[in-house]
Amino acid sequence: MAYLEPETSPLKTAISLYSTDNRYTDDIHYEGGCPIGSGLLSWSSCMFAMNALPPPPRLFGKKLDWFQVWLQRLEKSSKSFMSSWTNNQLPSPFWKQGSIDENYDKVAIPILAIGGLEDGYTTAAERMARKLNSSSKVIIGPWVHNWPDVSVTGPRIEFLDLCLNWFSYHLKGVHIEEENKCTSWPRLQLFVRNSFKPEDILCSEDGEVGEIGRFVAFDDWEERGRKVADSCKFLSAENCLPVGNEMVRSSTSQETLKISTRCQRMNHLVNRVVNQFNC
């Protein structure tokens, strides 16, 4: 909505979780031009069934109205998503609809984007940290494709408190936590996981965050992220990295990481100053 109608949309702000900025390169359909076998088929099957579900009867005054809406759903849901997706195997206008990377400048409202390291949309969250407007913030935590307060992998955060903080300011102009204003959050808060043995379980509901990893803060990820992206290196035909170009090193800004002061598992992260982090 903010992208398609930036000038007329009444939308003031948005919180986006595990979303993508490019429906062709970074979604459930294709990866590197190749169909994602598991996601492509399973998601189309799930959507085929969910689109055919009846609407809640309590939303309709007359049973006949409810039945007519359900009938319309059944008729429209009979078209297979797989047919549309497999008939558009190359970048095309079909995928550009809803892909904000066509023009990030059209998103003028503040966005809080949430990404997860164990999710399939992590790269899109990082790009949002580079390209969204200066009022936007991005948090990439150790989470799966689920709410950050119930994710199997942790540490979890008080996600609803986070939303309340964000919406209170951007919709009402009120800071509910003076010591943790959302306007003072760093541009990007990124969870960096410590090394672990392959047999270790990554669930950390009750574990100490320091044993699992840490959040690092970047205030200038728009510029730093571009340098990191430009420094990506690929193996040569001899399975060696190219030499002669020094890898870009990145250190964090002197920023206190604050996500939710009321989250017990995150308390020891509050007031932590991140001194240095190498990408």
C-alpha positions in Angstrom: 0.0 0.0 0.0 2.8 2.4 0.9 4.6 1.4 -2.3 1.7 1.4 -4.8 0.0 4.6 -3.6 2.7 6.6 -1.8 1.1 10.0 -2.3 -2.6 9.1 -1.5 -2.2 6.3 1.0 -3.4 7.0 4.5 -0.8 4.6 5.9 1.5 6.3 8.4 3.9 3.5 9.2 4.2 -0.3 9.0 6.0 -3.2 10.7 7.0 -5.9 8.2 8.1 -9.4 9.3 10.1 -11.8 7.2 9.0 -10.1 4.0 10.8 -9.7 0.6 11.6 -6.8 -1.6 11.8 -8.9 -4.8 9.2 -11.6 -5.4 11.2 -13.3 -8.0 14.7 -13.5 -6.6 13.8 -13.8 -2.9 10.5 -15.5 -2.3 9.1 -19.0 -2.1 9.0 -19.5 -5.9 12.5 -19.4 -7.4 16.1 -19.2 -6.2 18.7 -18.2 -8.7 16.3 -18.9 -11.5 15.6 -22.4 -10.3 12.2 -23.5 -8.9 12.3 -24.2 -5.2 10.9 -27.7 -5.2 9.7 -27.9 -1.6 8.4 -24.4 -1.2 6.9 -23.9 -4.6 4.7 -27.0 -4.4 3.8 -26.9 -0.7 2.9 -23.2 -0.6 0.7 -23.4 -3.6 -1.1 -26.4 -2.2 -1.6 -24.7 1.2 -2.9 -21.5 -0.4 -5.2 -23.5 -2.7 -6.8 -24.9 0.4 -6.8 -21.8 2.5 -8.3 -19.6 -0.3 -11.3 -22.0 -0.3 -12.1 -21.7 3.4 -15.4 -20.1 4.3 -15.4 -16.6 5.8 -16.4 -16.3 9.5 -20.3 -16.4 9.7 -20.3 -13.9 12.5 -19.3 -11.2 10.0 -22.5 -11.6 8.0 -26.0 -10.7 9.1 -27.7 -13.1 6.7 -26.8 -16.7 6.0 -27.4 -16.2 2.3 -24.8 -13.3 2.1 -22.3 -15.6 3.9 -22.9 -18.4 1.4 -22.6 -16.1 -1.6 -19.2 -14.8 -0.5 -18.0 -18.4 0.2 -19.2 -19.4 -3.3 -17.2 -16.6 -4.9 -14.1 -17.8 -3.0 -14.6 -21.3 -4.2 -14.9 -20.2 -7.8 -11.9 -18.0 -7.7 -9.7 -20.4 -5.7 -10.1 -23.1 -8.3 -7.2 -21.5 -10.3 -3.9 -23.1 -9.5 -1.1 -20.9 -8.2 1.4 -23.4 -9.6 0.1 -22.6 -13.1 0.8 -18.9 -12.8 4.1 -19.4 -11.1 5.5 -22.0 -13.6 4.3 -19.9 -16.6 6.4 -17.0 -15.3 9.9 -18.6 -14.9 11.8 -15.4 -15.8 11.8 -11.9 -14.3 8.7 -10.2 -15.7 6.0 -7.7 -14.7 4.2 -10.6 -13.0 6.8 -10.5 -10.3 7.4 -6.8 -10.2 4.0 -6.2 -8.7 4.7 -5.9 -5.0 8.5 -5.9 -5.4 9.6 -2.7 -3.7 13.2 -3.0 -4.9 11.9 -1.6 -8.2 11.9 1.8 -6.5 12.7 2.0 -2.8 12.1 5.8 -2.9 8.4 5.2 -3.3 8.3 3.9 0.3 8.3 7.2 2.2 6.8 6.1 5.5 8.9 4.7 8.5 9.2 1.0 8.3 10.3 -1.4 11.0 11.5 -4.5 9.2 12.1 -7.8 11.1 14.3 -10.6 9.7 15.4 -13.9 11.0 18.7 -15.8 10.6 16.9 -19.1 10.4 14.3 -17.7 7.9 14.4 -17.7 4.2 14.1 -13.9 3.7 17.3 -12.8 5.6 19.0 -11.2 2.5 15.9 -9.1 1.8 16.0 -7.7 5.4 19.6 -6.7 4.9 18.8 -4.9 1.7 16.0 -3.0 3.4 18.5 -1.8 6.0 20.6 -0.4 3.1 17.9 1.0 1.0 14.8 2.1 3.0 14.3 5.7 4.0 16.3 7.1 6.9 13.3 6.9 9.3 13.2 3.1 9.0 14.8 0.5 11.3 15.7 -3.1 10.8 16.2 -5.9 13.3 17.6 -9.3 12.2 17.5 -11.8 15.1 18.1 -15.5 15.5 14.5 -16.4 14.7 12.7 -18.8 12.4 9.7 -17.8 10.2 7.6 -17.0 13.3 7.0 -14.2 15.8 10.1 -13.1 17.6 8.5 -13.8 21.0 7.6 -17.4 20.2 10.3 -18.5 17.8 11.8 -21.9 18.4 15.3 -20.4 18.1 16.2 -17.6 20.4 16.8 -15.4 22.3 13.2 -14.3 22.1 12.2 -10.7 22.5 9.1 -8.9 23.8 7.8 -8.3 20.3 4.4 -6.8 21.3 6.2 -4.2 23.5 8.4 -3.5 20.4 5.3 -2.9 18.3 3.6 -0.7 21.0 6.7 1.4 21.2 6.9 1.9 17.5 3.2 2.5 16.8 2.8 4.8 19.8 5.4 7.2 18.4 4.6 7.0 14.7 0.8 7.1 15.1 0.5 9.3 18.2 3.8 11.0 18.6 4.2 9.6 22.1 7.3 7.8 23.4 6.1 5.2 25.9 9.7 4.5 27.0 11.7 7.7 27.3 14.9 5.6 28.0 14.3 3.5 24.9 12.9 5.8 22.2 12.4 4.0 18.9 13.8 7.1 17.1 17.1 6.4 18.8 17.4 2.8 17.8 20.3 2.1 15.5 19.6 1.6 11.8 20.3 -2.1 11.9 20.4 -4.5 14.9 21.9 -7.8 13.9 22.3 -10.9 15.9 25.7 -12.5 15.5 25.7 -16.2 16.5 28.7 -17.8 18.2 30.2 -20.9 16.8 28.5 -24.2 17.8 28.9 -27.9 17.3 26.6 -29.4 14.6 24.8 -31.5 17.2 24.0 -28.6 19.4 20.4 -27.5 19.6 19.9 -23.8 18.6 16.9 -23.4 20.8 17.7 -20.9 23.5 14.5 -20.1 25.3 16.1 -20.1 28.8 19.8 -19.9 27.9 22.1 -17.0 28.4 22.4 -14.8 25.3 26.1 -14.4 25.7 26.5 -18.2 25.3 24.7 -18.2 22.0 25.6 -14.9 20.4 25.1 -11.2 20.7 23.3 -8.3 19.0 25.5 -5.7 17.3 24.3 -2.2 16.2 25.0 -0.3 13.1 23.9 3.3 12.6 25.4 3.7 9.2 24.5 0.5 7.5 23.2 2.3 4.4 26.9 3.1 3.5 28.6 0.2 5.3 26.2 -2.3 3.8 27.0 -1.3 0.3 30.7 -1.7 1.0 30.1 -5.2 2.5 28.0 -6.2 -0.5 30.6 -4.9 -2.9 33.3 -7.0 -1.1 31.6 -10.4 -1.8 34.1 -12.8 -3.3 33.5 -16.0 -5.2 35.7 -19.1 -5.6 37.8 -19.2 -8.7 38.0 -22.2 -11.0 40.9 -23.4 -8.8 38.6 -23.2 -5.7 40.6 -20.2 -4.3 39.5 -16.8 -3.3 40.9 -13.9 -5.3 43.9 -12.1 -3.9 45.0 -8.5 -4.1 41.9 -7.0 -2.7 41.6 -6.6 1.0 38.3 -7.6 2.5 36.3 -4.7 3.8 36.4 -4.6 7.6 33.5 -3.2 9.6 33.2 -2.0 13.1 30.0 -1.1 14.9 29.1 2.4 16.0 29.3 3.3 19.7 25.6 2.6 20.2 23.7 1.1 23.1 21.6 -1.8 21.9 18.0 -1.5 23.2 15.2 -3.7 22.1 12.8 -4.1 25.0 13.8 -3.1 28.5 11.0 -5.2 29.9 12.2 -8.4 28.3 14.0 -10.4 31.0 16.1 -12.3 28.5 17.3 -9.1 26.9 18.0 -7.1 30.0 21.7 -7.7 30.0 22.0 -6.4 26.4 20.6 -3.0 27.4 23.4 -0.4 28.0 25.9 -2.7 26.3 28.3 -0.7 24.1 29.4 -2.7 21.1 33.1 -1.9 20.4 34.0 -3.7 17.3 32.6 -6.3 14.9 34.3 -7.6 11.8 32.1 -8.5 8.9 
